[in-house]
């Protein structure tokens, strides 16, 4: 209002001066009166605008007051808002209270791909039968969405109470339906002692623990997939884990229902699809970063900002699980643990549903240096077959009803960043052998990856030649044959 009064005084003074100046000009009295009237009109216009501005400022103050009242009311209704709320993106979209007692992080990724498979069977005209009537001996090609997944992780009520929900929109028996892959809760006592319970991955091989988005090649080592029955091993169980030396040496110990039981639930009535049986699995893994830290090996390529140091990681795992050996068990045997063995008729695999005990061990070594990445691993397993009455044992490598057999597999891969953090070439060789038969698994793969934005957005291509075995990747189940040449192109988007 002080500006308003000042304007009026200035205009009044101007008006008085104008009147004084015009007094000697009696002849122009009428003109002076007109000018005075015009000045009065201008004063009235300024007063009107000044009043509108004052009203506008008053409205702003009133609106601010209303907003503050609404926020205050919301805080009084929701205790979670008392400490404020933060949100944004940091390796995932997150929502977190300022006291960090509640946090939710949302991640997801999609991997559409094109694949062409060239099949060549030199013995197609011989007496050797095909692997199966459903397995094509012709060339094949097509598009696929290999994975389309979403993940929710975080903590609730305390930073030490953690949870994870992880699912795939293309994971339900490859029909395009949604399936739950992992769902667990856990508690962190300290860095050295943490526990979690629910559906989770199995702490055994390094390659199965790596995220699908962080691989050098699109398909995990075929030989390990054959031995374990699935490329990424998941289960239902309980686990104790932690750091013995922070970021350098960690361990995991798990008791579970066996590999590949993460989607099998106990129903309300007796059923053969329940997890309630007398078969238990025990797995453990330990890994040590001799140089660098364990997180440096969360992905396979060398994408470090400073890659001048040689870093390496040594890891190993052991496992045991047992299958019900009698149909009298409650419920009947699950046969969820499968492994690939020779079919005894020629190149290819036969899937054997475990009945009895299996003992497993693995050892792996990883290294990175100046854009180079190296990974080598081996796995052995002893299968003590104990088939129950009426089960099919014709596929056992040492003959029908044989008590046991031994398998071992190896692979090594090497990659190099031709253009640092952008263009990478990679190659891998694999071998799988089963007691009682000659080498039944050979795979040779070469590939090239172009990183648009690291592992968040990249284009991958690779070619796999399998002279003595079939492809085990989920997308190739209808393309199984020997002497395959499989070409893939995949685009990946991850957030």
C-alpha positions as CSV (number, residue, x, y, z in Angstrom):
1,X,0.0,0.0,0.0
2,X,3.0,2.4,0.5
3,X,3.7,2.3,-3.3
4,X,0.0,3.2,-3.9
5,X,0.2,6.2,-1.6
6,X,3.4,7.4,-3.2
7,X,1.9,7.2,-6.7
8,X,-1.0,9.3,-5.6
9,X,1.3,12.0,-4.1
10,X,3.4,12.2,-7.2
11,X,0.3,12.5,-9.4
12,X,-1.1,15.1,-7.1
13,X,2.0,17.2,-7.3
14,X,2.1,16.9,-11.1
15,X,-1.6,18.0,-11.2
16,X,-1.0,21.0,-8.9
17,X,2.0,22.1,-11.0
18,X,-0.1,21.8,-14.1
19,X,-2.8,23.9,-12.6
20,X,-0.4,26.6,-11.4
21,X,1.3,26.7,-14.8
22,X,-2.0,27.2,-16.6
23,X,-3.4,30.1,-14.4
24,X,-1.9,32.8,-16.5
25,X,-3.4,31.3,-19.6
26,X,-7.0,32.4,-19.0
27,X,-7.6,32.3,-22.7
28,X,-7.0,28.6,-22.7
29,X,-9.1,27.8,-19.6
30,X,-11.1,25.2,-21.4
31,X,-8.0,23.3,-22.6
32,X,-6.6,23.3,-19.1
33,X,-9.8,21.7,-17.7
34,X,-9.6,19.0,-20.3
35,X,-6.0,18.2,-19.4
36,X,-7.0,18.1,-15.7
37,X,-9.8,15.6,-16.4
38,X,-7.4,13.4,-18.4
39,X,-4.9,13.3,-15.5
40,X,-7.7,12.4,-13.1
41,X,-8.7,9.5,-15.3
42,X,-5.1,8.2,-15.3
43,X,-4.9,8.4,-11.5
44,X,-8.2,6.4,-11.3
45,X,-6.7,3.8,-13.7
46,X,-3.5,3.4,-11.7
47,X,-5.6,3.1,-8.5
48,X,-7.6,0.3,-10.1
49,X,-4.6,-1.7,-11.2
50,X,-2.9,-1.3,-7.9
51,X,-5.9,-2.7,-6.2
52,X,-5.9,-5.7,-8.6
53,X,-2.2,-6.4,-7.8
54,X,-2.9,-6.3,-4.1
55,X,-5.8,-8.8,-4.6
56,X,-3.5,-11.1,-6.6
57,X,-0.9,-11.1,-3.9
58,X,-3.6,-11.8,-1.3
59,X,-4.9,-14.8,-3.4
60,X,-1.3,-16.2,-3.6
61,X,-1.0,-16.0,0.2
62,X,-4.3,-17.7,0.6
63,X,-3.4,-20.6,-1.8
64,X,-0.1,-21.1,-0.1
65,X,-2.0,-21.4,3.2
66,X,-4.4,-24.0,1.8
67,X,-1.5,-26.1,0.4
68,X,0.3,-26.1,3.7
69,X,-2.9,-27.2,5.5
70,X,-3.3,-30.1,3.0
71,X,0.3,-31.2,3.5
72,X,-0.1,-31.0,7.3
73,X,-3.3,-33.0,7.2
74,X,-1.6,-35.7,5.0
75,X,1.2,-36.0,7.5
76,X,-1.2,-36.4,10.3
77,X,-3.0,-39.2,8.5
78,X,0.1,-41.1,7.3
79,X,2.9,-41.9,9.8
80,X,5.2,-42.9,6.9
81,X,5.2,-39.2,5.8
82,X,6.5,-37.9,9.0
83,X,10.1,-38.3,8.0
84,X,9.6,-37.3,4.4
85,X,9.8,-39.4,1.2
86,X,12.5,-39.6,-1.4
87,X,12.2,-40.9,-5.0
88,X,14.2,-41.0,-8.1
89,X,16.4,-43.3,-10.2
90,X,19.6,-44.9,-9.1
91,X,20.2,-48.3,-10.7
92,X,16.4,-48.7,-10.6
93,X,13.4,-46.5,-9.8
94,X,13.3,-46.1,-6.0
95,X,11.0,-44.8,-3.3
96,X,12.4,-44.4,0.2
97,X,11.6,-42.7,3.5
98,X,14.2,-40.3,4.9
99,X,14.9,-42.6,7.8
100,X,15.6,-45.5,5.3
101,X,13.3,-47.9,7.2
102,X,11.2,-48.3,4.1
103,X,12.5,-48.7,0.6
104,X,11.3,-50.1,-2.7
105,X,13.4,-50.4,-5.9
106,X,11.9,-51.4,-9.2
107,X,13.9,-52.9,-12.0
108,X,13.0,-54.6,-15.3
109,X,14.4,-55.7,-18.6
110,X,13.4,-57.2,-21.9
111,X,15.4,-59.3,-24.4
112,X,13.8,-59.7,-27.8
113,X,15.9,-61.8,-30.3
114,X,16.0,-63.3,-33.7
115,X,17.5,-66.8,-34.2
116,X,18.4,-68.9,-37.2
117,X,19.4,-72.5,-36.8
118,X,21.1,-74.5,-39.5
119,X,20.7,-78.3,-39.0
120,X,23.0,-80.9,-40.6
121,X,22.8,-84.6,-39.8
122,X,25.4,-86.6,-41.7
123,X,23.7,-89.8,-40.5
124,X,20.2,-88.8,-41.5
125,X,20.0,-91.6,-44.0
126,X,21.5,-94.2,-41.7
127,X,19.7,-96.5,-39.3
128,X,20.4,-94.1,-36.4
129,X,16.9,-92.8,-35.3
130,X,16.2,-89.1,-34.8
131,X,16.4,-87.8,-31.2
132,X,12.6,-87.4,-31.1
133,X,9.7,-87.2,-33.5
134,X,9.1,-83.6,-32.3
135,X,12.7,-82.5,-33.0
136,X,13.1,-80.9,-36.4
137,X,15.8,-81.9,-38.8
138,X,15.2,-78.9,-41.0
139,X,16.6,-75.4,-40.8
140,X,14.6,-73.1,-38.6
141,X,14.3,-69.4,-37.8
142,X,12.1,-67.0,-36.0
143,X,11.7,-64.2,-33.4
144,X,11.5,-64.7,-29.7
145,X,11.2,-62.7,-26.5
146,X,13.7,-64.7,-24.4
147,X,13.0,-62.8,-21.2
148,X,10.7,-60.0,-20.1
149,X,11.1,-59.6,-16.4
150,X,10.4,-57.3,-13.5
151,X,11.9,-57.1,-10.0
152,X,11.0,-55.4,-6.8
153,X,13.5,-55.3,-3.9
154,X,14.0,-53.3,-0.8
155,X,13.4,-53.3,2.9
156,X,10.5,-52.7,5.3
157,X,10.3,-51.4,8.9
158,X,14.1,-51.5,9.1
159,X,17.1,-51.5,6.7
160,X,17.9,-55.0,8.0
161,X,14.5,-56.6,7.0
162,X,14.8,-57.2,3.2
163,X,12.6,-58.7,0.5
164,X,12.6,-59.6,-3.1
165,X,9.9,-60.3,-5.7
166,X,11.1,-61.4,-9.2
167,X,9.0,-62.6,-12.1
168,X,8.9,-63.2,-15.8
169,X,6.1,-62.3,-18.2
170,X,7.3,-65.0,-20.6
171,X,8.3,-67.6,-18.0
172,X,5.2,-69.8,-17.5
173,X,6.2,-72.9,-19.5
174,X,7.2,-70.6,-22.4
175,X,3.5,-69.8,-23.0
176,X,3.8,-66.1,-22.5
177,X,2.2,-66.2,-19.0
178,X,3.6,-64.6,-15.9
179,X,5.6,-66.8,-13.5
180,X,7.3,-66.0,-10.2
181,X,11.0,-66.8,-10.2
182,X,12.0,-65.6,-6.7
183,X,10.2,-64.4,-3.6
184,X,11.9,-64.2,-0.3
185,X,12.3,-62.2,2.9
186,X,15.5,-61.9,5.0
187,X,17.2,-60.3,7.9
188,X,20.7,-58.9,8.2
189,X,22.2,-59.4,11.6
190,X,25.5,-57.9,10.5
191,X,27.7,-58.1,7.4
192,X,28.9,-61.6,8.4
193,X,25.5,-63.1,9.2
194,X,22.4,-62.7,7.1
195,X,19.5,-65.1,6.5
196,X,16.8,-65.4,3.9
197,X,13.8,-67.7,3.4
198,X,11.6,-68.4,0.4
199,X,12.2,-69.0,-3.4
200,X,15.7,-68.0,-4.4
201,X,18.7,-69.0,-6.6
202,X,21.0,-71.9,-5.6
203,X,24.5,-70.9,-4.4
204,X,26.6,-73.2,-6.7
205,X,27.9,-72.2,-10.1
206,X,29.1,-68.6,-10.8
207,X,27.4,-68.4,-14.2
208,X,24.0,-69.3,-12.8
209,X,24.3,-66.5,-10.2
210,X,25.1,-63.8,-12.7
211,X,22.2,-61.6,-13.9
212,X,20.8,-62.4,-17.3
213,X,21.6,-58.8,-18.4
214,X,25.3,-59.1,-17.5
215,X,26.4,-62.0,-19.7
216,X,29.0,-61.9,-22.5
217,X,27.0,-64.4,-24.6
218,X,23.3,-64.7,-24.8
219,X,23.2,-68.4,-23.6
220,X,24.9,-69.6,-20.5
221,X,27.3,-72.5,-20.9
222,X,25.4,-75.4,-22.4
223,X,27.3,-78.1,-20.6
224,X,26.4,-76.7,-17.1
225,X,22.8,-76.3,-18.2
226,X,22.8,-80.0,-19.3
227,X,24.2,-81.1,-16.0
228,X,21.8,-79.1,-13.8
229,X,18.7,-79.4,-16.0
230,X,18.2,-75.6,-16.2
231,X,20.4,-72.7,-17.0
232,X,19.6,-70.7,-13.8
233,X,19.2,-72.9,-10.7
234,X,16.4,-71.8,-8.3
235,X,14.8,-73.4,-5.4
236,X,12.7,-73.0,-2.2
237,X,14.6,-73.1,1.0
238,X,16.5,-71.2,3.7
239,X,20.0,-69.7,3.4
240,X,22.7,-68.2,5.7
241,X,25.2,-65.9,4.0
242,X,27.5,-63.0,4.6
243,X,31.0,-61.5,4.2
244,X,34.0,-63.1,6.0
245,X,36.2,-60.3,4.7
246,X,34.1,-57.3,3.5
247,X,33.9,-57.1,-0.3
248,X,36.7,-59.7,-0.6
249,X,35.6,-63.1,0.8
250,X,32.0,-64.2,1.2
251,X,30.1,-67.5,1.8
252,X,26.6,-69.0,1.3
253,X,25.0,-72.1,2.9
254,X,21.6,-73.3,1.9
255,X,19.1,-76.1,2.6
256,X,16.4,-76.5,0.0
257,X,13.9,-78.7,-1.8
258,X,16.3,-79.4,-4.6
259,X,17.1,-77.6,-7.9
260,X,14.2,-76.3,-10.0
261,X,11.6,-76.4,-7.2
262,X,11.1,-72.6,-6.9
263,X,7.7,-72.7,-8.7
264,X,6.3,-75.8,-6.9
265,X,4.0,-75.1,-4.0
266,X,2.4,-77.2,-1.4
267,X,-1.3,-77.5,-2.2
268,X,-4.0,-77.8,0.3
269,X,-4.7,-81.4,-0.6
270,X,-2.3,-84.3,-1.3
271,X,-0.8,-84.0,-4.7
272,X,2.3,-85.0,-6.6
273,X,3.1,-81.4,-7.3
274,X,3.8,-80.5,-3.6
275,X,7.1,-79.6,-2.1
276,X,6.3,-81.6,1.0
277,X,8.5,-84.8,0.7
278,X,11.6,-86.3,2.2
279,X,14.0,-85.1,-0.4
280,X,16.3,-82.3,0.8
281,X,19.1,-80.5,-0.9
282,X,22.3,-78.9,0.6
283,X,24.4,-76.4,-1.3
284,X,27.2,-74.0,-0.4
285,X,29.5,-71.6,-2.2
286,X,32.5,-69.4,-1.3
287,X,34.4,-66.9,-3.4
288,X,37.5,-64.8,-2.9
289,X,38.6,-61.7,-4.7
290,X,42.4,-61.8,-4.7
291,X,42.5,-58.4,-6.3
292,X,39.7,-55.9,-6.7
293,X,36.3,-56.6,-5.0
294,X,33.6,-59.1,-5.5
295,X,31.3,-56.6,-7.1
296,X,33.8,-56.1,-9.9
297,X,32.7,-59.5,-11.2
298,X,28.9,-58.9,-11.1
299,X,29.1,-58.7,-14.9
300,X,31.3,-60.7,-17.3
301,X,32.7,-57.9,-19.7
302,X,35.4,-55.5,-18.5
303,X,33.3,-52.3,-18.4
304,X,35.3,-50.7,-15.6
305,X,36.0,-47.0,-15.9
306,X,39.6,-47.7,-14.8
307,X,40.7,-51.1,-16.1
308,X,44.4,-50.7,-15.7
309,X,44.6,-53.1,-12.7
310,X,44.5,-56.9,-13.0
311,X,41.7,-58.3,-10.9
312,X,40.7,-61.9,-10.3
313,X,38.1,-64.0,-8.4
314,X,38.3,-67.6,-7.4
315,X,35.1,-69.4,-6.4
316,X,33.8,-72.9,-5.7
317,X,30.7,-74.7,-4.7
318,X,29.4,-78.1,-3.5
319,X,26.0,-79.7,-3.5
320,X,24.0,-82.7,-2.5
321,X,20.4,-83.6,-3.1
322,X,18.3,-86.8,-2.8
323,X,15.2,-87.9,-4.7
324,X,12.5,-90.1,-3.2
325,X,13.1,-93.7,-4.2
326,X,9.7,-95.0,-3.5
327,X,6.2,-94.3,-4.7
328,X,5.0,-94.8,-1.1
329,X,6.5,-91.5,0.0
330,X,4.2,-88.6,0.7
331,X,3.7,-87.3,-1.8
332,X,5.1,-89.3,-4.8
333,X,8.6,-88.5,-6.1
334,X,8.8,-85.1,-7.7
335,X,11.5,-85.9,-10.3
336,X,12.3,-82.2,-10.5
337,X,16.1,-82.7,-10.7
338,X,17.1,-83.6,-14.2
339,X,20.4,-83.8,-16.0
340,X,21.4,-84.6,-19.6
341,X,23.2,-87.9,-20.4
342,X,23.9,-89.7,-23.5
343,X,20.9,-91.4,-25.1
344,X,23.1,-94.4,-26.0
345,X,22.0,-94.2,-29.7
346,X,24.1,-91.5,-31.1
347,X,24.7,-87.7,-30.8
348,X,22.3,-86.0,-28.4
349,X,21.0,-86.0,-24.8
350,X,18.4,-87.9,-22.9
351,X,16.9,-86.2,-19.9
352,X,17.2,-88.4,-16.8
353,X,14.8,-87.6,-13.9
354,X,16.8,-88.1,-10.7
355,X,15.9,-91.1,-8.5
356,X,18.6,-91.5,-5.8
357,X,21.4,-89.2,-4.8
358,X,23.6,-86.7,-6.7
359,X,26.8,-85.2,-5.4
360,X,28.1,-82.1,-7.1
361,X,31.2,-79.8,-7.0
362,X,32.4,-76.9,-9.1
363,X,35.4,-74.5,-9.3
364,X,35.7,-71.3,-11.3
365,X,38.3,-68.5,-12.0
366,X,37.5,-65.1,-13.3
367,X,39.9,-62.3,-14.3
368,X,39.8,-58.8,-15.9
369,X,42.6,-56.6,-17.3
370,X,42.7,-53.6,-19.6
371,X,39.5,-54.6,-21.5
372,X,40.2,-58.3,-21.4
373,X,37.9,-60.7,-19.5
374,X,38.5,-64.3,-18.8
375,X,36.3,-67.0,-17.2
376,X,37.0,-70.8,-16.8
377,X,35.0,-73.3,-14.8
378,X,34.6,-77.1,-14.2
379,X,31.9,-79.2,-12.7
380,X,31.7,-82.8,-11.7
381,X,28.8,-84.9,-10.4
382,X,28.3,-88.4,-9.2
383,X,24.8,-89.8,-9.7
384,X,23.8,-92.8,-7.5
385,X,20.7,-94.0,-9.3
386,X,18.0,-95.7,-7.2
387,X,15.1,-96.0,-9.5
388,X,11.7,-96.9,-8.0
389,X,9.6,-99.7,-9.3
390,X,8.2,-99.1,-12.7
391,X,10.4,-96.1,-13.5
392,X,12.1,-95.9,-16.9
393,X,15.9,-96.6,-16.6
394,X,16.6,-97.5,-20.2
395,X,18.4,-94.2,-20.7
396,X,21.1,-94.8,-18.0
397,X,24.5,-94.8,-19.7
398,X,25.8,-98.0,-18.1
399,X,22.6,-100.0,-18.8
400,X,19.2,-100.5,-17.4
401,X,19.1,-100.4,-13.6
402,X,22.8,-99.5,-13.2
403,X,23.5,-98.1,-9.8
404,X,25.5,-95.0,-10.6
405,X,27.4,-93.0,-13.2
406,X,29.8,-90.0,-13.3
407,X,29.8,-86.8,-15.4
408,X,32.2,-83.9,-15.7
409,X,32.1,-80.7,-17.8
410,X,34.4,-77.7,-18.5
411,X,34.3,-74.4,-20.3
412,X,36.5,-71.4,-20.9
413,X,35.6,-68.0,-22.4
414,X,37.6,-64.9,-23.3
415,X,36.4,-61.4,-24.3
416,X,38.1,-58.2,-25.4
417,X,36.9,-54.6,-25.7
418,X,38.1,-53.6,-29.1
419,X,36.5,-50.2,-28.5
420,X,36.6,-49.5,-24.7
421,X,33.2,-49.8,-23.1
422,X,31.6,-50.0,-26.6
423,X,32.5,-52.9,-28.8
424,X,33.5,-56.4,-27.5
425,X,34.4,-59.7,-29.2
426,X,34.0,-62.9,-27.2
427,X,34.5,-66.6,-27.6
428,X,33.8,-69.8,-25.6
429,X,34.6,-73.5,-25.8
430,X,32.7,-76.2,-23.8
431,X,33.0,-80.0,-23.2
432,X,30.7,-82.5,-21.4
433,X,31.6,-86.1,-20.8
434,X,29.5,-89.0,-19.3
435,X,30.9,-92.2,-17.9
436,X,30.2,-95.1,-20.2
437,X,30.0,-93.1,-23.4
438,X,32.4,-91.0,-25.5
439,X,32.4,-87.2,-25.4
440,X,28.7,-86.3,-25.9
441,X,28.9,-82.5,-25.6
442,X,30.9,-80.0,-27.6
443,X,30.0,-76.4,-28.1
444,X,32.0,-73.5,-29.7
445,X,30.6,-70.0,-29.6
446,X,31.9,-66.6,-31.0
447,X,30.1,-63.3,-30.5
448,X,30.2,-59.5,-30.7
449,X,28.5,-57.1,-28.4
450,X,27.9,-53.4,-28.9
451,X,27.2,-51.4,-25.7
452,X,24.9,-48.4,-26.2
453,X,24.7,-47.6,-22.5
454,X,26.7,-50.4,-20.8
455,X,24.5,-53.4,-19.8
456,X,21.4,-51.2,-19.7
457,X,21.2,-51.1,-23.5
458,X,23.2,-53.3,-25.8
459,X,23.0,-55.3,-29.0
460,X,24.4,-58.9,-28.9
461,X,25.2,-61.3,-31.7
462,X,26.7,-64.8,-31.5
463,X,27.1,-68.1,-33.4
464,X,27.2,-71.5,-31.7
465,X,28.4,-74.7,-33.4
466,X,27.5,-77.9,-31.7
467,X,28.9,-80.9,-33.5
468,X,28.1,-83.5,-30.9
469,X,25.1,-82.3,-28.9
470,X,21.8,-80.5,-28.9
471,X,21.1,-76.9,-27.8
472,X,19.8,-76.7,-24.3
473,X,18.6,-73.1,-24.2
474,X,14.9,-72.8,-23.5
475,X,14.3,-71.1,-26.9
476,X,15.7,-74.1,-28.8
477,X,13.7,-76.9,-27.4
478,X,12.0,-77.6,-30.8
479,X,15.3,-77.2,-32.7
480,X,17.3,-80.0,-31.2
481,X,19.6,-81.9,-33.4
482,X,23.3,-82.7,-33.8
483,X,25.7,-80.6,-36.0
484,X,23.8,-77.5,-35.4
485,X,24.9,-74.0,-36.3
486,X,22.8,-71.4,-34.4
487,X,23.0,-67.7,-35.1
488,X,21.3,-65.1,-32.8
489,X,20.8,-61.4,-32.6
490,X,19.4,-59.9,-29.5
491,X,18.6,-56.4,-28.2
492,X,18.5,-55.7,-24.5
493,X,17.0,-52.9,-22.6
494,X,17.4,-52.9,-18.8
495,X,16.5,-50.3,-16.1
